[in-house]
Amino acid sequence: MKNEINEIGKEVIDLQIKALKKLKSSINNSFYDAVNAILKCKSKVIICGVGKSGRIASKISATLSSVGTPSFSISASDCSHGDLGRITNQDILILISYSGNTDELKNIIKYAKSNKILLIGIVSNKDSGLYKSAKIKLFIPEVKESGYGIVPTSSTTAQLSLGDALSIALMKKKKFSKLDFKKFHPAGSLGQKLKTASDLMLTKNKIPFVNENEIMKNALKILNKKRLGFLVVINNQGINTGVFTDGDLKRLMQRKRSIDNLRIKLFMTKKPYTVEKNMLITEILTQMNKRKITNVCVFSKENKKKTIGVIHIHNLLNILK
């Protein structure tokens, strides 16, 4: 019984893999045309489907919106009861239907034609009304469904993947960056991972600055007071010339019996690893672990030699755990 059930699961997945392979082979100039049309759109992308395709429409719309293309989905049945008024001739309309002949789509297609709304059809039947009416036709090859060949599974997977492909192509053509993505995902674990150095760094009087000509006796007072395990060493112009860490102090004390009157610049670590304020904290943590360091200085693109903040590894671990 266990093996039989496992085989059913594998069969369903195998059918969907085959559907995606057929979909991949079908990508052509129509996909290119759809991406370019949406790029030129000055308004919204409205997506509609019937039944399971309607659920897929909602997901594609949400993905588009999250990567910089304003979009919303509408119910095919509600369109016959007033929701057609939500669509303007400045919008792009995407209709999703496996058969392309669903009754609920007929009024929507008619409305799009009469109002000169650009219609993109995601459809698997070239003899259908949707395929013939769509200005841009995104054809999904006929696939074999699971469950006696009647349950929408392989077809909806293909629809979803095509929508994802459109979304990512648009994202890259618009040069929608990780920082842009972060703006639309401020909460949750994803939002935490998309935080940057500027979101987490300690600034102003919390930065353990010390002048490079300061003697160790006074520098160590600052080190103990700030409790970050390092000092940011600067010159008279405020330029970062190095850092002095707990590790540097231990090595110094092993070499010298008396360190109070020694100048810190003689024993600091020159050219320390620093990060730009827009660097993702996940990448910062990776680099800190790789370099076996516990603190980093943060700079801005305007002046790479000046420290505007510092980050301790404990702050990173607390937010990413």
C-alpha positions as CSV (number, residue, x, y, z in Angstrom):
1,M,0.0,0.0,0.0
2,K,2.8,2.4,0.9
3,N,4.7,1.9,-2.3
4,E,1.5,2.2,-4.3
5,I,0.7,5.6,-2.8
6,N,4.3,6.8,-3.4
7,E,4.1,5.7,-7.0
8,I,0.9,7.7,-7.5
9,G,2.6,10.8,-6.1
10,K,5.6,10.3,-8.4
11,E,3.3,9.8,-11.4
12,V,1.5,13.1,-10.7
13,I,4.9,14.9,-10.5
14,D,6.2,13.2,-13.6
15,L,3.2,14.3,-15.6
16,Q,3.8,17.9,-14.5
17,I,7.5,17.7,-15.4
18,K,6.6,16.5,-18.9
19,A,4.1,19.5,-19.1
20,L,6.9,21.9,-18.2
21,K,9.2,20.5,-20.7
22,K,6.6,21.0,-23.4
23,L,6.0,24.5,-22.2
24,K,9.7,25.3,-22.3
25,S,9.9,24.2,-25.9
26,S,6.9,26.4,-26.8
27,I,8.4,29.7,-25.7
28,N,8.7,31.9,-28.8
29,N,8.3,35.4,-30.1
30,S,4.9,35.7,-28.5
31,F,6.5,35.6,-25.0
32,Y,8.9,38.3,-26.1
33,D,5.9,40.4,-27.4
34,A,4.0,39.9,-24.2
35,V,7.0,41.1,-22.1
36,N,7.5,44.2,-24.3
37,A,3.8,45.1,-24.3
38,I,3.7,45.0,-20.5
39,L,6.9,47.0,-20.2
40,K,5.3,49.8,-22.3
41,C,2.0,49.7,-20.2
42,K,1.5,52.9,-18.4
43,S,-1.3,51.5,-16.2
44,K,-2.1,48.1,-14.7
45,V,-2.0,44.4,-15.8
46,I,-5.3,42.8,-15.0
47,I,-5.4,39.0,-15.0
48,C,-8.5,36.9,-15.1
49,G,-9.3,33.1,-15.3
50,V,-12.1,30.7,-14.6
51,G,-12.1,28.1,-11.9
52,K,-8.6,26.8,-11.1
53,S,-7.2,29.2,-13.7
54,G,-8.7,32.0,-11.7
55,R,-6.6,30.9,-8.7
56,I,-3.5,30.9,-10.9
57,A,-4.5,34.4,-12.1
58,S,-4.4,35.6,-8.5
59,K,-1.0,34.2,-7.9
60,I,0.5,35.5,-11.1
61,S,-0.9,39.0,-10.4
62,A,0.6,38.9,-6.9
63,T,4.0,38.0,-8.2
64,L,3.9,40.7,-10.9
65,S,3.0,43.3,-8.3
66,S,5.8,42.2,-5.9
67,V,8.4,42.6,-8.6
68,G,7.5,46.1,-9.9
69,T,4.6,45.6,-12.3
70,P,1.3,46.9,-10.8
71,S,-1.4,44.2,-11.2
72,F,-4.6,42.8,-9.8
73,S,-6.8,39.8,-10.6
74,I,-10.5,39.9,-11.2
75,S,-13.2,37.2,-11.0
76,A,-14.5,36.1,-14.4
77,S,-18.1,35.7,-13.0
78,D,-18.0,39.1,-11.3
79,C,-17.1,40.7,-14.6
80,S,-20.6,40.1,-15.9
81,H,-21.9,42.0,-12.8
82,G,-20.0,45.3,-12.9
83,D,-16.3,44.4,-12.5
84,L,-15.7,45.1,-16.2
85,G,-15.7,48.8,-15.2
86,R,-12.4,48.2,-13.4
87,I,-10.7,47.7,-16.8
88,T,-9.6,50.7,-18.9
89,N,-8.1,51.0,-22.3
90,Q,-4.8,52.0,-20.7
91,D,-4.6,48.5,-19.0
92,I,-3.4,45.2,-20.3
93,L,-5.8,42.3,-19.9
94,I,-4.5,38.7,-19.5
95,L,-7.1,36.0,-19.8
96,I,-6.2,32.4,-18.7
97,S,-8.2,29.4,-19.9
98,Y,-7.1,25.9,-20.9
99,S,-9.9,25.4,-23.3
100,G,-10.3,29.1,-24.3
101,N,-14.0,28.6,-24.8
102,T,-15.3,29.1,-21.3
103,D,-18.7,30.9,-21.3
104,E,-17.6,33.4,-18.6
105,L,-14.9,34.7,-20.8
106,K,-17.1,35.6,-23.7
107,N,-18.4,38.9,-22.2
108,I,-14.9,39.9,-21.2
109,I,-13.4,39.2,-24.6
110,K,-16.3,41.2,-26.2
111,Y,-15.6,44.1,-23.8
112,A,-11.9,44.1,-24.5
113,K,-12.6,44.3,-28.3
114,S,-15.1,47.1,-28.1
115,N,-12.9,49.2,-25.8
116,K,-9.6,48.5,-27.6
117,I,-8.0,46.9,-24.6
118,L,-4.8,44.9,-25.3
119,L,-5.7,41.3,-24.7
120,I,-3.1,38.6,-24.0
121,G,-4.4,35.0,-24.0
122,I,-2.8,32.1,-22.1
123,V,-4.6,29.2,-23.7
124,S,-4.1,25.6,-25.0
125,N,-6.7,25.5,-27.8
126,K,-5.9,27.2,-31.0
127,D,-9.5,26.8,-32.3
128,S,-10.9,28.6,-29.3
129,G,-12.5,32.1,-29.1
130,L,-9.8,33.3,-26.7
131,Y,-6.9,32.2,-29.0
132,K,-8.5,33.8,-32.0
133,S,-9.4,37.1,-30.2
134,A,-6.1,37.6,-28.3
135,K,-3.7,40.2,-29.7
136,I,-0.8,38.2,-28.1
137,K,-1.2,34.5,-27.9
138,L,0.8,32.6,-25.2
139,F,0.1,29.0,-26.2
140,I,0.4,26.2,-23.7
141,P,0.8,22.8,-25.4
142,E,-1.8,20.2,-24.6
143,V,-0.8,18.2,-21.6
144,K,-2.0,15.1,-19.8
145,E,-3.8,15.8,-16.5
146,S,-3.7,13.6,-13.4
147,G,-6.7,11.8,-11.9
148,Y,-8.2,10.0,-14.9
149,G,-6.9,12.8,-17.1
150,I,-9.6,15.2,-15.9
151,V,-8.2,17.0,-12.8
152,P,-6.6,20.4,-13.6
153,T,-3.0,19.7,-12.4
154,S,-0.5,19.6,-15.3
155,S,-2.2,22.5,-17.1
156,T,-2.3,24.7,-14.0
157,T,1.3,24.0,-13.3
158,A,2.2,25.1,-16.8
159,Q,0.0,28.3,-16.5
160,L,1.7,29.1,-13.2
161,S,5.2,28.6,-14.6
162,L,4.5,30.8,-17.6
163,G,3.3,33.5,-15.3
164,D,6.4,33.2,-13.2
165,A,8.5,33.4,-16.4
166,L,6.7,36.6,-17.4
167,S,7.2,38.1,-13.9
168,I,10.9,37.4,-13.8
169,A,11.6,38.6,-17.3
170,L,9.8,41.8,-16.6
171,M,11.7,42.2,-13.3
172,K,15.0,41.9,-15.0
173,K,14.1,44.1,-18.0
174,K,13.0,46.8,-15.5
175,K,16.2,46.4,-13.6
176,F,14.1,45.8,-10.4
177,S,16.8,45.2,-7.8
178,K,17.0,43.5,-4.4
179,L,16.6,46.8,-2.8
180,D,13.4,47.5,-4.8
181,F,12.1,44.1,-3.8
182,K,12.8,44.9,-0.2
183,K,10.5,47.9,-0.3
184,F,7.6,45.7,-1.2
185,H,8.4,43.0,1.5
186,P,9.1,44.9,4.8
187,A,7.7,42.2,7.1
188,G,8.2,38.5,7.8
189,S,11.3,36.4,7.5
190,L,11.9,37.5,3.9
191,G,11.8,41.1,4.9
192,Q,14.4,40.4,7.6
193,K,16.7,38.7,5.1
194,L,16.4,41.7,2.8
195,K,17.5,44.2,5.4
196,T,20.7,46.0,4.6
197,A,23.6,47.3,6.6
198,S,21.9,50.7,6.9
199,D,19.0,49.1,8.7
200,L,21.1,47.5,11.3
201,M,24.3,49.5,11.8
202,L,25.1,51.5,15.0
203,T,25.7,55.2,14.1
204,K,27.0,58.5,15.4
205,N,28.1,58.4,19.1
206,K,27.7,54.6,19.2
207,I,30.6,54.2,16.8
208,P,33.8,53.5,18.8
209,F,36.0,56.2,17.1
210,V,39.5,56.8,18.3
211,N,42.2,59.1,16.8
212,E,45.1,57.2,15.3
213,N,47.6,59.3,17.4
214,E,45.8,58.4,20.7
215,I,47.9,56.4,23.2
216,M,46.7,53.0,24.2
217,K,45.8,54.0,27.8
218,N,43.1,56.3,26.5
219,A,42.1,54.1,23.6
220,L,41.4,51.2,25.9
221,K,39.0,53.3,28.0
222,I,36.9,53.8,24.8
223,L,37.2,50.1,24.0
224,N,35.8,49.2,27.4
225,K,33.1,51.8,27.3
226,K,31.7,50.9,23.9
227,R,31.9,47.2,24.5
228,L,31.9,46.2,20.8
229,G,35.3,44.5,20.9
230,F,37.0,46.9,18.5
231,L,37.8,50.5,17.8
232,V,37.5,52.4,14.5
233,V,40.7,54.3,14.1
234,I,40.5,57.6,12.2
235,N,42.9,60.4,11.3
236,N,42.4,64.2,11.9
237,Q,40.2,64.4,8.8
238,G,37.8,61.7,10.0
239,I,39.1,59.2,7.5
240,N,39.1,55.5,8.6
241,T,42.8,54.4,8.7
242,G,42.2,51.0,10.4
243,V,40.6,49.1,13.3
244,F,41.9,47.9,16.6
245,T,40.3,44.7,17.9
246,D,40.4,42.6,21.0
247,G,42.6,40.2,19.1
248,D,45.1,43.0,18.3
249,L,45.2,43.9,22.0
250,K,45.9,40.3,23.0
251,R,48.7,40.0,20.5
252,L,50.2,43.4,21.6
253,M,50.1,42.4,25.3
254,Q,52.0,39.2,24.5
255,R,54.8,41.3,22.9
256,K,54.9,44.3,25.2
257,R,55.0,44.6,29.0
258,S,53.9,48.2,29.1
259,I,51.5,49.5,26.4
260,D,49.9,52.5,28.0
261,N,51.9,55.2,26.1
262,L,52.1,53.4,22.8
263,R,50.3,55.0,19.9
264,I,47.4,52.9,18.6
265,K,48.2,53.5,14.9
266,L,51.4,51.5,15.3
267,F,49.4,48.3,16.2
268,M,46.0,48.7,14.4
269,T,44.9,46.5,11.6
270,K,45.2,48.5,8.4
271,K,42.8,48.1,5.4
272,P,40.0,46.3,7.4
273,Y,37.1,44.7,5.6
274,T,34.3,47.2,5.2
275,V,30.8,47.1,3.7
276,E,28.6,49.5,1.7
277,K,25.4,50.6,3.5
278,N,23.1,48.9,0.9
279,M,24.7,45.5,1.2
280,L,22.3,42.8,2.4
281,I,22.9,41.5,5.9
282,T,22.8,37.9,4.7
283,E,25.9,38.6,2.5
284,I,27.6,40.6,5.3
285,L,27.2,37.6,7.7
286,T,28.6,35.3,5.1
287,Q,31.7,37.5,4.6
288,M,32.2,37.9,8.3
289,N,32.1,34.2,8.9
290,K,34.5,33.6,6.0
291,R,36.9,36.2,7.3
292,K,36.5,35.2,10.9
293,I,35.7,38.7,12.1
294,T,33.0,39.9,14.5
295,N,32.7,43.6,13.5
296,V,32.6,45.6,10.3
297,C,32.7,49.3,9.4
298,V,30.0,50.6,7.1
299,F,30.6,53.3,4.4
300,S,28.4,55.0,1.8
301,K,29.2,55.2,-2.0
302,E,29.8,58.9,-1.7
303,N,32.9,58.4,0.6
304,K,34.4,54.9,0.9
305,K,37.1,56.1,3.3
306,K,34.7,57.4,6.0
307,T,32.9,55.2,8.5
308,I,29.2,56.0,8.9
309,G,28.2,53.0,11.0
310,V,29.4,49.7,12.5
311,I,27.8,46.3,12.8
312,H,28.5,43.6,15.4
313,I,28.0,39.9,14.4
314,H,25.6,39.4,17.4
315,N,23.2,41.9,15.8
316,L,23.2,39.9,12.6
317,L,22.7,36.6,14.3
318,N,19.8,38.0,16.4
319,I,17.9,39.2,13.4
320,L,18.5,36.2,11.2
321,K,17.9,33.4,13.7
